Structure formats: structure tokens, C-alpha cells
Amino acid sequence: MKNAKILFSLCLIGTLLSSVSYAGKNNRDCFPDGTEISEWYHKSETTPLAELGKVYCLTNYGVALDSTIVQTMAIQRVIDIAAQYGKEACVLIPCGTFLSGALHMRQGVNLYLQKGACLKGSTDISDFPIEDTRIEGQCCRYFPALINAKGIDGLKICGQGTIDGNGTPYWRAFWLRKKWNPKCTNKDEQRPRLVFMQDCNHVELSGVTLQNSPFWTTHLYRCSFVKLYKLRILSPVKPIKAPSTDAIDIDVCHDIHIKGCYMAVNDDAVVLKGGKGPYADRDSTNGSNERIIIEDCEYGFCHGCLTCGSESVHNRNIILRHIRVNKAARLLWLKMRPDTPQCYEHICVEDVEGSVTHFLYVYPWTQFFDLQDRKDMPISYADHITMRRCKMSCDYFLNIASSDQYQLSDFTFSHLEIQAKNSCMDKVVAINGSTFQKVNIKI
């Protein structure tokens, strides 16, 4: 009846899969495929300044306490001096604002931002000279980030200060270009990222605020054992939308732990990348993301709390848990790109509270579609997806598009309390093998 509240109780439809509980035997903490989560994920302490090595304060080495001049060369010089120490060292950014273009970290050098300190990006793109990098699922020549690290082991970037991309002029230029050429790509408008790490291991990024990035905020490529703790990652929706300012892009990485962060950005929050194109699975520069845990985080507005795609080949053993969400667009978003072979498997979303527009969103992603010379359409897969113990309000519970370009199977929905404007339960036919246990939906 009109304006009536309808209660759907979907109990034990189909056969419960053995993978519903990932606690495993003896209540072990396990990944969705049943492999045990290592002790590394259970050690979440951040590193204090006293343990970062010999301190090199910017203002003691010729960097002016002046927020009006770009001091890229002077700041880079301090990083290079610290690298010559021969042991672990730390470049300290003191209270104040320091403008810079692209900086490159060195092996053995950490970075600490004091409370009140701000490393701010230049608004002149020429301060970010083009180099070999990775962006949007491809290795190419493009602009570096404000902070860059390549091939470094044990890097720590932490503190209580702010890394600010100074993105407003770049965003204005992007939207102006879009008016002139609606088909322009994200890369066409020249803009840097905020933090980029490639081939780095045993990294800690903690405590700081990352905000106003011109492009992606934090991009990890071919990295492992990275801890991102207690970060605040921000970009605005208004008065100017900050385009493509993803909070964290994980690109061909394994063993990544995101814990205790706040993310509110005008794009996806945590995004799993890995490559794109009809032969992406054959390209050695592409690959899988495995063993990713996002927990104890809070989300403001974003396009997707956890997003697979749009440049993604294989994601496995992904956990999003113990999360609070306030008006995000999508909780779990599977972007099925029809020009790229994809496999998303063993993904678990659990213990989430809050409000979203879409609880689960699965649709073809056709932005900049290009099959190149491939005649057939690659088939993609998403399977063993579990969403459980969530208490959410949303506009749409399930928003899933059927397609012959991908196959969806073995989705489990368990112990859910959902208040929705539309359950979209008719969309469940797109999944081959869906299981519901104690799912209550109030319309």
C-alpha cells in the first residue's frame, strides 16, 4: 500500500555457503578465502618522531619560513643531505607553510610534519616536470606527485601536519577544459597527484591530513606491507568539485592495511586498480591486488567506499570492516569494464553502519571504452562476495545490471538490517547463486 512500511524477511534462500564465516577453525582471523591473517595486521602503532632517525629541520638548512615562494630545490636539498647521513634520518617540516613542486624521497629518509606544519603544492604545473610514472592503469610519461617515492624500503611519512595539494586552480582548469571538450580524459588536464609510491615496501603513512589534491590523493603502485593509519583525506564537493581526487588508489599491491582513517572526497575513497585494456592481463606492468584490509575507518561523502575498478584486473582477499559511513554514494562498487578482463573474488564487507545511496552497485563501466584490435569482448567475473552484519539506510539495496560481458556468482548477504526506498530484489537474478540469511529490509 502507498506510504506503507513493508518488511521483507529473506531467510535462508538457497543453501548457505561454507564461506559465510571467515573466522575459521578456533576463531582465527582469516581472509575471505580462509587463509589466516598474519600478525603484521594486528600491530597498528604509529612511529613517534624520536624513532625516525637523525632530524634535519627544513629551516636549519636554508629553507625559508615563507609561504609565498616555491622552494622545491631547497627542500629537495635537505632530503638529499639527510640521505648522505648513512643511517636512518628524518626531514622535519616545522610549523608554517612551505610551497613546493615535485619532491623525491630517498632511501633511509623519513618525513615528519609537526602540528601546524603544511607542505603545500605549487599551482604552476612546470614545477612538476614530466617523468616515467604510473597513472590510470598505464605506465607512461606524466606529471609526478608532490611527494614521490620509488624503490624505497621502510619509508615513514607521519606527524600531525598537513600535505595540501592546493588543488583549486587545477580543478577550475579541468572543468573549463570539460566545457570546451566534453570528451577530454582525466589526464588531458595537466595536474599532479599528492603522494605517489612505486615499488616501496614496509611503508608507514600515518597521522597527517592529506587534502585538496589536484588529482588522485594517495597512489600506491607495486607496493607491499604498507600501513595507512589515522589519516584524514579530504577534497571538496563544493563550491568547486574536486575531480578524480580518489583518497587511496591501490594498484598492483599486496598486504595493505588501512586503519582508523577519515575519508571524504569527491570521487572514490579506497579504489583497487591494476591495469586496463583488452590485453591487460598479459601486460607485465599490471597485476593483482591481494590481502587488503580496510577497518575502523569513517567515511563522509565519496562516490564509493570500496571500489573495484575502473582500471582493475584481479582483486582477491579484500576486507572492509568496522566502518561508519555518512551519505556516501555506494558502499561496495564493482565497476565491470567491458574492454578489460577482470576478476573480483573473495571480497567481504562486514560490520558497517550508516547511510549510502547504493548498498551494492554492479554495472558496466564504459568510460573511454576501447577494445583496440580485439574482436571479441573479454568476459569478467565477480564471485564469492559477502556482505554481512550491516545496519544501513539507503535509497537502493541492490543495484545490479545483468550483462553478457560478465558473470556474477556466489554472493552472500547475511544478518543485514536495511532501510531502503527500493529493495531492487528483482536485480538478484543477475547473480548465479545468491544466498540470503536473516536479511531484513524495511521499505
C-alpha positions in Angstrom: 0.0 0.0 0.0 1.1 3.6 -0.7 3.3 5.0 2.1 3.1 1.8 3.9 6.2 0.3 5.5 6.9 -3.2 4.0 9.1 -5.6 5.8 11.0 -8.2 3.7 12.4 -11.1 5.7 14.7 -13.1 3.5 15.8 -16.1 5.4 17.9 -18.9 4.2 17.1 -18.5 0.5 19.3 -21.0 -1.2 22.0 -23.0 0.5 24.4 -21.3 2.9 27.9 -21.3 1.6 30.7 -22.7 3.7 32.5 -19.4 3.3 29.8 -17.3 5.1 32.0 -17.2 8.2 35.7 -16.4 7.7 36.6 -16.8 11.4 37.7 -20.3 10.5 38.6 -23.0 13.0 39.4 -22.0 16.5 38.1 -18.5 15.8 41.1 -17.5 13.7 41.0 -14.1 11.9 41.1 -15.1 8.3 40.8 -13.6 4.8 37.7 -14.5 2.8 39.3 -17.5 1.1 40.1 -18.9 4.6 43.9 -18.2 4.8 44.9 -16.8 8.1 45.5 -13.1 8.5 49.1 -12.5 9.7 50.2 -10.9 12.9 51.5 -7.9 10.8 47.9 -6.6 10.5 47.5 -6.7 14.3 50.3 -4.3 15.1 48.9 -0.8 14.5 51.2 1.5 16.5 52.4 4.7 14.7 56.0 5.7 14.8 56.9 8.8 17.0 59.4 11.4 15.9 62.1 10.1 18.3 62.3 6.8 16.4 62.6 8.3 12.9 66.3 8.9 13.0 68.6 12.0 13.0 66.4 15.1 12.5 67.0 17.6 9.7 64.7 20.6 10.2 64.0 22.5 7.0 64.6 25.9 8.4 68.0 24.8 9.8 69.2 24.0 6.3 68.4 27.1 4.2 64.6 26.7 3.7 62.8 30.0 4.4 59.8 30.2 6.6 57.9 31.9 3.8 54.6 30.7 2.4 54.8 32.9 -0.7 57.7 31.4 -2.6 58.1 28.0 -4.2 61.2 26.2 -2.6 61.3 22.9 -4.3 65.1 22.9 -4.8 65.8 24.0 -1.2 63.5 21.3 0.3 64.9 18.6 -2.0 68.4 19.6 -1.0 67.6 18.9 2.7 66.2 15.4 1.7 69.4 14.7 -0.2 71.6 15.9 2.6 69.7 13.6 5.0 70.2 10.7 2.6 74.0 11.1 2.9 73.9 10.5 6.7 74.3 6.8 6.1 71.7 5.8 8.7 68.1 6.4 9.2 67.3 10.1 9.1 64.2 12.3 9.2 63.4 15.6 7.4 61.3 17.7 9.8 58.7 20.2 8.4 58.2 22.7 11.2 55.1 24.8 11.9 54.4 27.0 9.0 53.5 26.7 5.3 56.1 25.7 2.7 55.4 25.7 -1.1 56.9 23.1 -3.3 56.8 21.3 -6.6 57.7 17.6 -7.0 59.8 16.1 -4.2 61.5 12.7 -4.4 62.2 10.8 -1.2 65.5 8.9 -0.7 66.3 5.5 0.9 66.7 5.9 4.6 65.0 9.3 4.8 61.7 9.7 6.6 59.4 12.8 6.6 57.7 14.2 9.7 55.2 17.2 9.8 54.9 19.0 13.1 51.5 20.2 14.3 50.7 23.4 12.3 53.1 22.4 9.5 51.8 22.5 5.9 53.6 21.2 2.8 51.7 22.9 0.0 51.8 22.1 -3.7 52.7 24.7 -6.3 50.0 25.8 -8.6 52.5 26.0 -11.5 52.5 22.7 -13.4 56.0 23.4 -14.6 57.2 22.7 -11.0 56.2 19.1 -11.7 58.5 18.1 -14.6 57.3 15.1 -16.6 58.9 11.7 -15.8 58.2 8.0 -16.1 55.3 7.1 -13.8 52.1 5.1 -13.5 48.7 6.6 -13.9 45.2 5.3 -14.7 46.3 1.8 -15.2 49.2 2.6 -17.5 52.9 3.2 -17.2 53.7 6.3 -19.2 55.3 9.8 -19.2 53.2 12.0 -17.0 53.5 14.5 -14.1 54.9 13.3 -10.8 53.2 13.8 -7.4 54.0 16.4 -4.8 55.7 13.6 -2.8 57.3 10.7 -4.8 59.0 7.6 -3.5 60.3 4.8 -5.8 62.1 1.6 -4.7 62.3 2.6 -1.1 62.1 0.2 1.8 61.0 1.3 5.3 59.8 4.8 4.4 57.7 6.6 7.0 55.7 9.8 6.4 53.9 10.8 9.6 53.2 13.5 12.1 50.3 15.9 12.9 50.6 18.4 10.0 49.1 18.7 6.6 50.1 17.9 3.0 47.9 20.2 0.8 47.7 19.9 -3.0 46.5 23.5 -3.4 44.1 22.0 -6.0 41.6 24.8 -6.6 43.3 26.3 -9.8 43.7 22.8 -11.2 40.1 21.9 -10.6 38.9 25.1 -12.3 41.1 24.5 -15.3 39.7 20.9 -15.5 36.1 22.0 -15.6 36.9 24.7 -18.1 38.5 22.2 -20.4 35.5 19.9 -20.0 33.2 22.7 -21.2 35.5 23.2 -24.2 36.0 19.5 -24.9 33.5 17.2 -23.1 35.4 14.1 -24.3 38.7 15.1 -22.7 40.2 12.5 -20.4 41.3 12.9 -16.8 44.9 13.0 -17.9 44.3 15.7 -20.5 44.2 18.5 -17.9 47.7 18.8 -16.5 47.7 18.2 -12.8 49.8 16.3 -10.2 48.8 13.8 -7.6 49.6 14.4 -3.9 51.5 11.2 -2.9 52.9 8.5 -5.2 54.8 5.4 -4.1 56.2 2.8 -6.5 58.0 -0.4 -5.7 58.1 0.5 -2.0 57.9 -2.0 0.9 57.3 -1.8 4.6 55.9 1.8 4.5 54.0 3.8 7.1 51.9 6.8 6.2 50.2 8.0 9.4 48.7 10.9 11.3 48.8 13.6 8.7 46.0 15.3 6.8 46.1 14.9 3.0 43.8 17.4 1.3 43.0 19.3 -1.8 44.9 17.1 -4.2 44.7 18.2 -7.9 44.3 14.6 -9.0 44.5 11.3 -7.1 45.5 11.8 -3.4 47.4 8.7 -2.5 48.6 6.3 -5.2 50.4 3.0 -4.4 51.9 1.1 -7.3 53.6 -2.3 -6.9 54.0 -1.8 -3.1 53.7 -4.2 -0.3 53.3 -4.2 3.5 52.0 -0.6 3.6 50.2 0.8 6.7 48.0 3.9 6.3 46.9 4.8 9.8 44.9 7.7 11.3 44.9 9.8 8.1 42.4 12.5 7.2 41.9 12.6 3.5 39.8 15.4 2.2 38.6 17.1 -1.1 35.6 19.2 -1.6 32.3 18.7 -3.4 31.6 22.4 -3.4 31.9 25.2 -4.1 34.1 23.7 -6.8 34.0 19.9 -7.3 37.5 18.3 -6.9 37.5 15.9 -9.9 39.2 12.5 -9.7 40.6 13.1 -6.2 40.4 9.4 -5.0 41.5 9.1 -1.4 43.6 5.9 -1.8 44.4 4.1 -5.1 45.9 0.6 -4.7 47.5 -0.5 -7.9 49.1 -4.0 -8.2 49.8 -4.2 -4.4 49.7 -6.8 -1.7 49.4 -6.6 2.1 47.9 -3.2 2.5 46.4 -2.1 5.9 44.2 1.0 6.1 43.0 1.6 9.7 41.5 4.5 11.7 41.3 6.9 8.7 38.6 9.5 7.8 37.9 9.9 4.1 35.6 12.4 2.4 36.5 13.1 -1.2 34.7 14.0 -4.5 35.5 10.6 -6.0 36.1 7.0 -4.8 37.6 6.5 -1.4 39.5 3.2 -1.5 40.0 2.1 -5.1 41.5 -1.1 -6.4 43.4 -0.5 -9.6 45.7 -2.8 -11.6 45.5 -2.1 -15.4 43.1 -1.7 -18.2 42.7 -2.7 -21.9 41.7 -5.8 -23.8 45.1 -7.5 -23.1 45.7 -6.0 -19.6 46.1 -9.5 -18.1 49.1 -10.1 -20.4 50.9 -6.9 -19.6 53.7 -7.4 -17.0 53.2 -3.9 -15.7 49.7 -4.9 -14.5 48.6 -7.4 -11.9 46.6 -8.3 -8.8 45.7 -6.6 -5.6 45.7 -9.2 -2.7 45.3 -9.1 1.0 43.9 -5.6 1.5 42.2 -4.8 4.9 40.3 -1.5 5.5 39.0 -1.3 9.0 37.9 1.1 11.8 37.5 4.0 9.3 34.9 6.7 8.9 33.6 7.9 5.6 32.0 11.2 4.7 30.7 11.7 1.1 32.5 9.8 -1.6 31.5 8.1 -4.8 32.4 4.6 -3.5 33.6 3.4 -0.1 35.3 0.4 -1.6 35.5 0.3 -5.4 36.9 -2.3 -7.8 37.9 -0.6 -11.0 37.8 1.2 -13.3 41.3 0.1 -14.2 41.5 -3.3 -12.5 42.5 -6.8 -13.5 42.3 -9.0 -10.4 41.4 -8.3 -6.8 41.4 -11.1 -4.2 41.1 -11.3 -0.4 39.7 -7.9 0.3 38.1 -6.9 3.6 36.2 -3.8 4.5 35.0 -4.0 8.2 34.0 -2.0 11.2 33.1 1.1 9.2 30.9 4.1 9.7 29.5 5.8 6.6 27.7 9.1 6.3 25.9 9.7 3.0 28.4 8.0 0.6 27.1 7.2 -2.8 28.0 3.5 -2.8 29.2 1.1 -0.1 30.6 -1.6 -2.5 31.0 -0.7 -6.2 32.1 -3.3 -8.7 33.0 -1.5 -12.0 32.8 -4.1 -14.7 34.8 -2.8 -17.6 33.8 -4.5 -20.9 37.1 -3.8 -22.6 39.2 -5.3 -19.9 39.3 -8.9 -18.5 38.6 -8.7 -14.8 38.2 -11.0 -11.8 37.0 -9.8 -8.4 36.9 -12.6 -5.9 36.8 -13.3 -2.1 35.6 -9.8 -1.0 34.0 -9.3 2.4 32.1 -6.2 3.7 31.1 -6.6 7.3 30.1 -4.7 10.4 29.1 -1.4 8.6 26.7 1.3 9.9 25.4 4.5 8.3 23.8 5.8 5.2 24.6 5.3 1.5 22.7 5.8 -1.8 23.5 2.3 -3.0 24.4 -0.6 -0.7 25.8 -2.8 -3.6 26.3 -1.4 -7.1 27.4 -3.6 -10.0 27.3 -2.1 -13.5 29.3 -2.0 -16.7 31.9 0.8 -16.8 32.3 2.2 -20.3 34.1 5.5 -19.8 36.8 5.8 -22.5 35.8 2.3 -23.8 38.5 0.9 -26.3 38.7 -2.7 -27.5 41.7 -1.7 -29.7 42.1 -4.5 -32.2 40.5 -7.2 -30.2 37.4 -8.7 -31.9 35.8 -10.5 -29.0 34.6 -9.0 -25.8 36.6 -10.2 -22.8 34.5 -11.9 -20.1 34.9 -10.7 -16.5 34.0 -12.4 -13.2 32.9 -11.4 -9.7 32.4 -14.3 -7.2 32.5 -15.1 -3.5 31.3 -11.6 -2.5 30.0 -11.4 1.1 28.2 -8.6 2.8 27.1 -9.2 6.4 26.3 -7.7 9.8 25.5 -4.2 8.3 22.9 -1.8 9.6 22.3 0.8 6.8 19.8 3.2 5.4 20.0 3.6 1.6 18.0 4.5 -1.5 18.7 1.2 -3.2 19.7 -2.1 -1.6 20.8 -4.0 -4.7 21.5 -2.1 -7.9 22.9 -4.8 -10.2 22.8 -4.8 -14.0 22.7 -8.1 -15.9 25.2 -8.4 -18.8 26.6 -11.0 -21.1 30.0 -9.3 -20.6 30.5 -10.6 -17.1 29.4 -13.4 -14.7 28.4 -12.9 -11.1 28.3 -15.9 -8.8 28.2 -16.9 -5.1 27.1 -13.7 -3.4 26.2 -14.0 0.3 24.0 -11.5 2.2 23.8 -12.2 5.9 22.5 -10.5 9.0 21.6 -7.2 7.4 19.2 -4.5 8.7 18.4 -2.3 5.7 16.1 0.6 5.5 15.7 1.4 1.8 13.5 3.3 -0.6 13.8 0.4 -3.1 15.0 -3.1 -2.3 15.7 -3.9 -6.0 15.3 -7.6 -5.2 14.4 -8.3 -8.8 18.0 -7.5 -9.7 19.2 -10.6 -7.8 18.6 -12.7 -10.9 21.8 -11.3 -12.3 23.7 -13.4 -9.8 24.2 -17.1 -10.2 24.0 -18.5 -6.7 22.9 -15.8 -4.2 22.4 -16.6 -0.5 20.3 -14.6 2.0 20.3 -15.2 5.7 18.4 -13.0 8.2 18.2 -10.1 5.8 15.5 -7.6 6.9 14.6 -4.8 4.5 12.2 -2.0 5.5 10.8 -0.1 2.6 
